[in-house]
């Protein structure tokens, strides 16, 4: 078909715009170039060229979210986020997911907000025509494939998502309670994006089709293509596949409709999963890109972020009511809200917390803030801006966002400038206009039986708890092998999948390495796409060097590293970092302690000077230690009620044995943390903090000489010391399977963790086993586990399997959250899939696996995070920088017979731990039908670990 003439073609070049650093008044220039044009049918198309890597991001965004729904018919936009991946007329069943499993993409995905729904994926650039073809099929050749059975199945998947993310989570219903009371009845933001389970269940096929036909049309969509591609060729393909899709009805923009709260409302809820009392205070705010949004963003950071923030000073340091206070200015298209959230220490009266918040506001009014405070926050915003553009997909998201909600992709320039132009007077004005003495919605979410902790004059919130029926009765559906539907006519045969383009060559970065005289190894990759530098300094140790009686020492020590230095108070250190627009974080894991940093390239030297001070001159402040320990105890209490945290902790106990050091959570247990002293931290630091067990990885706009030069003081002062790393005896995989059950009464989902302790990543069979696992459960939506449990049965929102390891053995794990009343059915189906997998792995499965793993290497090192991961692998395992090519040869040479042997050896359902965390009263006994004996209840055995 001949391409139609464009109604309008406008080449809009942003060019190079300057952003001025508040800290030093220096200028960073960074350009985002793009083209924008519009098709006859109203589809707006944006191109951004970036040839750094042979990859292309494709993002199709519809200007429709939950705000376009009506009461009683909520959740439709989010439902379509799911449905559009399932099938279309020309891609067939499995649609984009099946294609993605072959072409080496990042995995087709989507998201829904109040105001937009997007679909996105990053692919090797040889698959761009395939993606354009697929996105056009989604837009114009999809809705006829949605049948009663397809709708019934996907309703169950969405319900499982709600159970997993809301119903089975501590404080999961808090947003629902806030929105129901902040906005009046009928306001588009008064219901949740995911909708209500009742509305979803009652939705008819015609309801759903009417919603799609109204909103999912070309004149309500933006298509962004970003990356390495030929724009002239891409434009031809877009015309070919999109031109004949008809324009929809004209769509009127929504008018601003801010919340109009006349009086303060206070509500409470006794939460089955909460261990800490939580207070939320939410004020009406402003919509997206409102002139006051920029000052509000800065205000909430001044109030809540860091040691200088009055909320931190009053609630955390002075009154010791909580370990953290969080504020957010949420700006949606037609309204916004300003939220304050804090989870107090166990047993804390939330009236005291509310009073302390008011005291903090008074302190802010009386003491104000300095110009330097304003500068450091702006510096952080500048760095965050660049971080948001670190991938081609990030750039695509931003361009679509500005195009839809600001009417111009070029608003990216004005948006940043508005932030940098905010004055002290602006900040004070928005505080007085939106927060001071203004009505708000307050929610008290407290543990069950602790209503005495709620703030005064609160009324009980109206929260509907789902009733789970036994064995999934009333939730079954029949999904036919083939779907009968009327096909949409087209001027050419759209059933033919486009061919691949020219095969891309993976852009494997150039790696440099050097060793300092004190034994510190430094690895780097120079990449000047963005004016940023990311780095990490990793010391071997962490949990594995700890005493099992005092687990949590390395984690607390890591926390204390950024709580001041010998020459800087905690507040001074924090301010010095913020003024550079940098971030420096220290964390401890099972085998290491890692110092991570991110800064503008021009501020790298000053950032590293602070890192060296943090590493070599810790402050060991007793007061900060007490606060850090209390915060850790609060975190442990929160984990003890979270089913996913319980599952992870219990699974590790079962894998390694109850007393093995690696069976513990690195943050420790309540008992161990209560016994830790600051001298324990000093002892760990003095014994194990050494360059001899340290590697540094650097990626970004900096060369080797500059990195090495920045480390001269560290090389001179940090003396080498011998550190003996332990060698562990690790348990063998179980000879037979056992079912273990951890009881969480009235759980809305059962959390599954099935697996065993497998092998280290250095084992010759580790990567071949990963290849074997791709089609089993590592290949996203196209994997057997997902296709059977999610797409076939609607039991779960998601399930995956994976091998994880390091230089010591790690587990093979199958993990999921399933509807409570199909716990046994889900476990039995997983068992069946594992049993059948070796003998049902086909030549086509092998071909798809090889295609994906080879082609996906094109995007393996696109982001700075991916490049850092590459350096980690090289330094930890002694691999060559060419290891990706070696892995490609392994993929090419592997046979079907080898896959079958690997599956029999490493995915044997009869030699696993089968752990379920859920409601024992209704689910535990049925699991005996798996044939692994009577389930073992483990609450008492592992209660302290949770």
Buried (B, 14 or more C-beta within 10 A) or exposed (E): EEEEEBEEEEEBEBEEBEBBBBBBEEEBEBEBBBBBBBBBBBBBBBBBBBEBBBBBBBBBBBBBBBBBBEEEBBBBBBBBBBBBBBBBBBBBBBBBBBBBBBBBBBBBBBBBBBBBBBBBBBBBBBBBBBBBBBBBBBBBBBBBBBBEBBBBBBBBBBBBBBBBBBBBBBBBBBBBBBBBBBBEEEBBBBBBBBBBBEBBBEBEBEBBBEBBEBBBBBBBBBBBBBBBBEEEEBBBBBBBBBBBBEBBEEBEEBEEBBBEBEEEBBBBBBBBBBBBBBBBBBBBBBBBBBEBBBBBBBBBBBBBBBBBBBBBBBBBEBBBBBBBBBBBBBBBBBBBBBBBBBBBBBEBBBBBBBBBBEBBBEBBEEEEBEEBBBBBBBBBBBBEBBBEBBBBBBBBBBBBBBBBBBEEBBBBBBBBBBBBEBEBEBBBBBBEEBBBEBBBBBBBBBBEEBBEBBBEEBEEBEBEEBEBEEBBEEBEBEBEEEBEBEEBEBEEEBEEBBEBBEEBEBBBBEBBBBEBEBBBBBBBBBBEBBBBBBBBBBBBBBBBBBEEEBBBBBBBBBBBBBBBBEEBBBBBBBBBBBBBBBBBBBBBBBBBBBBBBBBBBBBBBBBBBBBBBBBBEBBBBEEBBEBBBBBBBBBBBBBBBBBBBBBBBBBBBBBBBBEBBBBBBBBBBBEBBEEBBBEBBBEBBEEBBBBBBBBBBBBBBBEBEBBBEBBEEBBEEBEBBEBEEEEEEBBEBBEEBBBBBBBBEBBBBBBBBBBBBBBBBBBEBBBBBBBBBBBBBBBBBBBBBBBBBBBEBBBBBBBBBBBBBBBBBBBBBBBBBBBBBBBBBBBBBBBEBBBEBBEEBEEEBBEBBBBBBBBBBBBBBBBBEBBBBBBBBBBBEEBEBEBBEEBBEBBEEBEEEBBBBBBEBBBBBEBBBBBBBBBBEBBBEBBEEBEBEEBEEBBEBBEBBB
